Amino acid sequence: MGPAEHLPRVLTLAEQDAILRQIPEPERGIFLALCDLGLRPGEARALEVGDVREGWLTVSRACKGHGASAPVGPTKSGKTKRLPLSQELAEWIARYVDPSGRLTREPLFVNPRTGERWGHWSLRDAWLRAARAIGLGGVKFYEATKHTMATAAIARGVNERILQRMLGHADPRSTRRYAQLADSALVEVLRPRRVTPDSVILSPACRQAEIAEEGVSQLPDFKGLTQVGVALPTGVEPVFWP
């Protein structure tokens, strides 16, 4: 058996939103595109003002290097995708982007600190600074943006083919990976369990300390039983199997 596949760590949408709020609003637009639309950094960096029309965004190019002046070429899949703008991103564009820039092919997202197209490292570093400011510095940039968006979409029940089209995956197996990530995120929600002196595993609702506080003198006799690790509805725990 080969080594276990690495599963990226993803954020909750609440954590993602908290990081976005830490980014100064004039810089926030490109990060909204990464988080709301699941764009790759190279795709977002290559966007031009003319790619926005009537609430939709056409993604047909990607930067082919890390620098702000990196050459621009086709997307990773070689295909063009047309995506609806999220409300927050549409409002940001209306506030900060001069529509006349479509005539001169101006970048849609400009780094306010340099006045140029974003470079990869400056983009990543701005995100990580915001994440560290709220104690979330341990999550990688790509995992905290695209992976988080896609995993949350699968968890909400978004159709796999629709998500594949939005993310621009040529191979559906790339999209199915997010179902595995969503399952892993759900497992982490399960309540932690403790082992009693009798080697019985109890959920927090049945901890000895809590039972003692309620005046119950002893636990039911679960000796000799082994817990089966299954998730069950609240009210039927703990569950043990002979």
C-alpha positions in Angstrom: 0.0 0.0 0.0 1.4 3.4 -1.0 1.6 6.5 1.2 -1.7 8.1 2.1 -2.7 11.0 -0.2 -2.2 14.4 1.3 -5.5 16.1 2.0 -5.2 19.9 2.0 -6.4 21.7 5.1 -9.4 23.9 4.2 -11.0 26.7 6.1 -14.7 27.3 7.0 -16.3 30.0 5.0 -16.6 32.1 8.2 -12.8 31.9 8.6 -12.3 32.8 5.0 -14.6 35.8 5.4 -12.6 36.9 8.5 -9.4 36.9 6.5 -11.0 38.9 3.7 -12.1 41.5 6.2 -8.5 41.9 7.3 -7.4 42.8 3.7 -7.7 46.6 3.0 -10.8 47.1 0.8 -8.8 48.6 -2.2 -6.8 45.4 -2.4 -9.7 43.0 -1.7 -11.1 42.5 -5.2 -8.7 39.9 -6.5 -9.1 37.9 -3.2 -12.8 37.9 -3.7 -12.3 36.5 -7.2 -10.1 33.7 -5.7 -12.6 32.9 -2.8 -15.9 33.4 -4.5 -15.2 32.0 -7.9 -12.5 29.5 -7.2 -10.0 31.1 -9.7 -6.4 30.0 -9.8 -4.1 32.9 -8.8 -2.6 33.0 -12.3 -6.1 33.3 -13.8 -7.1 36.2 -11.5 -3.9 38.1 -12.1 -4.3 37.9 -15.9 -7.9 39.3 -15.9 -8.5 42.6 -17.8 -11.3 45.2 -17.3 -12.8 44.1 -20.6 -13.4 40.6 -19.2 -16.3 42.0 -17.1 -19.6 42.4 -18.9 -23.1 42.6 -17.5 -22.4 40.8 -14.3 -20.3 38.0 -15.9 -16.6 37.4 -16.0 -14.8 35.7 -18.9 -11.7 33.8 -17.9 -9.5 32.9 -20.9 -6.0 33.6 -19.9 -3.5 33.0 -17.1 -0.1 34.5 -16.1 2.7 32.1 -16.9 5.1 33.3 -14.3 5.3 34.7 -10.7 6.3 38.3 -11.5 4.0 41.2 -12.1 5.2 41.4 -15.7 5.0 37.7 -16.4 3.8 36.7 -19.9 0.1 35.8 -20.3 -1.1 32.7 -22.1 -4.0 30.2 -22.1 -5.6 28.9 -19.0 -4.3 25.6 -17.5 -7.1 23.6 -19.3 -6.8 25.7 -22.4 -10.5 26.5 -22.2 -12.4 29.7 -21.6 -15.0 29.8 -18.9 -17.7 32.4 -18.2 -18.6 32.9 -14.6 -21.2 35.0 -12.7 -19.8 37.7 -10.5 -20.7 37.4 -6.8 -22.5 40.3 -5.4 -19.6 41.5 -3.3 -17.2 41.2 -6.2 -19.5 43.1 -8.5 -19.9 45.9 -5.9 -16.1 46.1 -5.5 -15.6 46.4 -9.3 -18.2 49.1 -9.5 -16.4 51.0 -6.8 -12.8 50.6 -7.7 -12.5 49.8 -11.4 -12.7 52.4 -14.2 -14.7 50.9 -17.0 -12.9 52.9 -19.6 -9.9 50.6 -19.0 -11.5 48.0 -21.3 -10.4 50.2 -24.2 -6.7 50.0 -23.3 -6.8 46.4 -21.9 -6.0 47.5 -18.3 -5.7 44.8 -15.7 -8.9 44.2 -13.7 -6.9 43.9 -10.5 -4.0 46.2 -9.7 -1.8 46.1 -6.6 -2.4 49.5 -5.0 1.1 49.4 -3.6 2.8 49.2 -7.0 0.2 50.4 -9.4 0.8 47.3 -11.5 -0.7 43.9 -12.0 -0.3 41.7 -9.0 2.7 39.3 -8.8 2.2 35.9 -7.3 4.3 36.4 -4.2 2.9 39.8 -3.3 -0.6 38.3 -3.7 0.3 35.3 -1.5 2.0 37.5 1.1 -0.9 39.9 1.4 -3.2 36.9 2.1 -0.9 35.3 4.6 -0.5 38.6 6.5 -4.2 38.9 6.9 -4.5 35.3 7.9 -1.8 35.6 10.6 -3.6 38.7 12.0 -6.5 36.5 13.1 -4.4 33.4 14.0 -4.9 31.4 10.8 -1.3 31.6 9.4 -0.9 27.8 9.2 -3.1 27.3 6.1 -1.6 27.5 2.6 -2.8 30.2 0.3 -4.2 27.9 -2.4 -5.9 25.7 0.1 -7.4 28.7 1.9 -8.9 30.1 -1.3 -9.8 27.7 -4.1 -9.8 24.5 -2.1 -12.0 26.0 0.6 -14.5 27.4 -1.9 -14.8 24.1 -3.8 -15.1 22.0 -0.6 -17.8 24.2 0.8 -19.7 24.0 -2.5 -19.6 20.2 -2.5 -20.8 20.2 1.2 -23.8 22.4 0.1 -24.7 19.8 -2.5 -23.5 21.7 -5.6 -23.6 19.3 -8.6 -20.2 17.9 -9.4 -20.4 18.7 -13.1 -21.4 22.3 -12.4 -18.4 22.7 -10.1 -16.1 21.1 -12.6 -17.2 23.6 -15.2 -16.7 26.5 -12.8 -13.3 25.4 -11.7 -12.2 24.6 -15.2 -11.2 21.0 -14.5 -10.5 19.0 -17.6 -10.6 15.7 -15.6 -13.7 15.1 -13.3 -11.4 13.3 -10.9 -9.9 16.6 -10.0 -13.4 17.8 -8.9 -14.2 14.5 -7.0 -11.3 15.2 -4.8 -13.3 18.0 -3.1 -15.9 15.4 -2.1 -13.2 13.7 -0.1 -12.2 17.0 1.4 -15.8 17.7 2.4 -16.1 14.3 4.1 -12.9 15.0 6.0 -14.2 18.4 7.1 -17.4 16.8 8.3 -15.6 14.2 10.4 -13.8 17.0 12.2 -17.2 18.3 13.4 -17.9 15.2 15.4 -17.7 15.6 19.1 -14.5 14.4 20.8 -14.8 11.4 23.0 -13.1 10.3 26.2 -12.2 6.9 27.6 -13.5 6.1 31.1 -11.4 4.0 33.6 -13.3 1.0 32.4 -12.1 1.6 28.8 -15.6 2.7 27.7 -15.6 5.5 25.2 -18.2 8.1 26.0 -19.2 11.3 24.3 -19.0 14.6 26.3 -22.8 14.3 27.0 -22.0 11.2 29.1 -18.8 12.2 30.8 -18.5 10.8 34.3 -17.9 14.4 35.7 -21.2 15.6 34.2 -23.1 12.6 35.5 -21.6 13.1 39.0 -22.7 16.7 39.0 -26.3 15.6 38.3 -26.2 13.3 41.3 -26.0 9.9 39.5 -23.9 7.6 41.6 -22.7 5.2 38.9 -22.5 4.5 35.2 -24.4 1.8 33.3 -22.3 -1.4 33.1 -20.7 -1.3 29.6 -17.9 -3.6 30.5 -16.8 -6.0 27.7 -18.4 -3.9 25.0 -16.5 -2.2 22.2 -17.5 1.0 20.5 -18.1 1.0 16.8 -17.0 4.3 15.2 -20.2 5.4 13.5 -21.9 8.8 13.5 -25.5 8.6 14.8 -28.2 11.2 15.5 -28.0 13.1 18.7 -29.9 11.4 21.5 -28.8 7.8 20.7 -25.3 8.1 22.1 -23.1 6.6 23.3 -23.3 3.6 20.9 -21.6 0.3 21.7 -21.5 -3.0 19.9 -21.0 -6.5 21.3 
